[in-house]
Each structure stands twice: as structure tokens, then as C-alpha cells.
Amino acid sequence: MSFLKDLKILYHLVLRPVRGKDHAQRMENFYAGQASHYDDFRKRLLQGRELVYETLGKACEGTWVDFGGGTGANLEFVGEPLRKFQNVYVVDLATSLLDVVQKRVAKNGWSNVTAVTADATTWTPPEGSADIVTFSYSLTMIPDWFAAIDNALRILKPGGRIGVIDFYVSRKYPAASLKKHGWATRSFWPVWFSSDNVFPNPDHLPYLQRHFETIMLEEHRAKVPYIPLFRTPYYQFIGRKPLSS
Ligand SMILES: C[S@@+](CC[C@H](N)C(=O)[O-])C[C@H]1O[C@@H](n2cnc3c(N)ncnc32)[C@H](O)[C@@H]1O
């Protein structure tokens, strides 16, 4: 049964062309057929989320904006501390994933969590600012990712936290503190992911580190379901908006 569910997801990931006139339509077109089985498959593909959500949930309070939050599953990693937040916004363009958020909110009795259909590059919370902004495997799907990070920087309060987990590849000549990937890794993964409109990028991490003070950074590799021996690189980043900005 679960293999059949996986087959359905694999069809959407590998074979079915993504259609739509603009980015929002393409996101909904890609996710509509997978929304109900999304969490099971992505649990195996999207590694490293728990640590970042758990850490931020314990350390902060106030307003949390989860950009490209999908089904809101990551909020379950936070556990009880989620309830101390005044407002948590799961912002996404795929309405079928946000429908899953609504069900999750009802199931968990999260009166402080709201699903919002909006674009991460421009959205502002009703309060005008946020204490935490997160992007979990969403930056690589946002074509104008510069604008998404700039928007996070704009809405975060000074000292506010940003958490990002995503696929990436290194620059050919990365900073000494960062991992260096060989030619095959740097060439293969961007091509592999691009058919799903996922774009692992060598510049996400340097751009994040340029604008936020680094609190935590880990670079790892994850198994990919049904592709033995292959390991895709991902990073976990927690940063702080400088008090002076
Ligand atoms: C790979 S999914 C990750 C979902 C979730 N964060 C997780 O960890 O499971 C990427 C998400 O980013 C959303 N997304 C892509 N571009 C977006 C944008 N410009 N604004 C808001 N959400 C966006 C997609 O609709 C999708 O739900």
C-alpha cells in the first residue's frame, strides 16, 4: 500500500510535466495530486528539519512566519513550545497543501496557527514584523530567492532568527569555512532537481551569511528514496538579524 502511494508521488516527481502560466499556478499544479501523501514521502527525502524547528521553538517566542510551509508538518517538530507563540503563519502558494495545514490545525488544537495563501517574496504579517522566519526546502523552489531572503530580513525584528534547511551545492571555490563539492556533485544535482522546479544553488548560503549572523550551520548529505548510493547535499542554517540593521 505504501509502495503504491510512493509510486503516485514518484509519478508526480519524475514523469508528470508541471503546468501553469505563473509560479503560483505551477506550485499548485505540482502539489495538488500529491497533497494527501506529501508528508510520508518527504519525511524520507527532506532531512534535517526537526533540529532547526525544535531549536527555534525552544529559543524564541512571539510571531513565527514559515515561508513555503507546505502542509505545516514541520510545526509538529516544535511540540508543546509552539503553543507559547502569539501567532504562527504558514505561508504558501499551493492551496491544496494549505488545506492539509487547516486539518492539522484542527487536529492539534493550534488556535495560534494560520494558513495564508501568499508569496514569500512580498508577504508581511499583520503585526508588521516577525520574531522567527523559516524556509524549509522552499528557497530552492522560489525563483526570486533573493527577494524572499530580502523580505525575511525586512520583516524580522532586529535580533530575530531565521532558520533555513535546503538542498544546495557549493561554489567551485567556497569560503574556507564551508564544504567544497566536486564537479560531479555541483553539476548533477541542479540538473536532477530542475525538472521539479527545485534549484539547488551555490549562492544561498553565502547570501544568508552575508545578511545574518550565523548561530548554527551544518552541511550534510541525505539518502534519496529509491536511488541507492546517491547522497544529496543539504544544509541547516540558523541566523540572527543584526541588532544594528
Ligand atoms: C519542497 S516544499 C517544502 C514544504 C515544507 N516547508 C516542508 O518542509 O515540507 C516547497 C514549498 O514552497 C512553496 N513555495 C514555492 N514558492 C513559493 C513562494 N514564492 N511563496 C510561498 N511559497 C512558495 C511550495 O508551494 C511548496 O509548498
The ligand as an SDF file (V2000), in Angstrom:
LIG
                    3D

 27 29  0  0  0  0  0  0  0  0999 V2000
    9.5430   21.3140   -1.1000 C   0  0  0  0  0  0  0  0  0  0  0  0
    8.1440   22.1500   -0.4760 S   0  0  0  0  0  0  0  0  0  0  0  0
    8.5530   22.2510    1.2430 C   0  0  0  0  0  0  0  0  0  0  0  0
    7.3420   22.3240    2.1210 C   0  0  0  0  0  0  0  0  0  0  0  0
    7.6420   22.3500    3.6150 C   0  0  0  0  0  0  0  0  0  0  0  0
    8.3370   23.5520    4.0050 N   0  0  0  0  0  0  0  0  0  0  0  0
    8.3860   21.1190    4.0550 C   0  0  0  0  0  0  0  0  0  0  0  0
    9.4700   21.2500    4.6370 O   0  0  0  0  0  0  0  0  0  0  0  0
    7.8590   20.0170    3.8600 O   0  0  0  0  0  0  0  0  0  0  0  0
    8.3770   23.8250   -1.0420 C   0  0  0  0  0  0  0  0  0  0  0  0
    7.1760   24.6990   -0.7580 C   0  0  0  0  0  0  0  0  0  0  0  0
    7.4640   26.0520   -1.1230 O   0  0  0  0  0  0  0  0  0  0  0  0
    6.2810   26.6110   -1.6460 C   0  0  0  0  0  0  0  0  0  0  0  0
    6.6210   27.8120   -2.4210 N   0  0  0  0  0  0  0  0  0  0  0  0
    7.3380   27.8770   -3.5660 C   0  0  0  0  0  0  0  0  0  0  0  0
    7.4490   29.1490   -3.9740 N   0  0  0  0  0  0  0  0  0  0  0  0
    6.8120   29.9230   -3.0570 C   0  0  0  0  0  0  0  0  0  0  0  0
    6.6080   31.3200   -2.9090 C   0  0  0  0  0  0  0  0  0  0  0  0
    7.0910   32.1960   -3.7910 N   0  0  0  0  0  0  0  0  0  0  0  0
    5.9000   31.7460   -1.8350 N   0  0  0  0  0  0  0  0  0  0  0  0
    5.3990   30.8820   -0.9340 C   0  0  0  0  0  0  0  0  0  0  0  0
    5.5740   29.5460   -1.0150 N   0  0  0  0  0  0  0  0  0  0  0  0
    6.2800   29.0630   -2.0650 C   0  0  0  0  0  0  0  0  0  0  0  0
    5.6870   25.4760   -2.4680 C   0  0  0  0  0  0  0  0  0  0  0  0
    4.3340   25.6730   -2.7800 O   0  0  0  0  0  0  0  0  0  0  0  0
    5.9260   24.2930   -1.5220 C   0  0  0  0  0  0  0  0  0  0  0  0
    4.8800   24.0950   -0.6240 O   0  0  0  0  0  0  0  0  0  0  0  0
  1  2  1  0
  2  3  1  0
  2 10  1  0
  3  4  1  0
  4  5  1  0
  5  6  1  0
  5  7  1  0
  7  8  2  0
  7  9  1  0
 10 11  1  0
 11 12  1  0
 11 26  1  0
 12 13  1  0
 13 14  1  0
 13 24  1  0
 14 15  1  0
 14 23  1  0
 15 16  2  0
 16 17  1  0
 17 18  1  0
 17 23  2  0
 18 19  1  0
 18 20  2  0
 20 21  1  0
 21 22  2  0
 22 23  1  0
 24 25  1  0
 24 26  1  0
 26 27  1  0
M  CHG  2   2   1   9  -1
M  END
$$$$
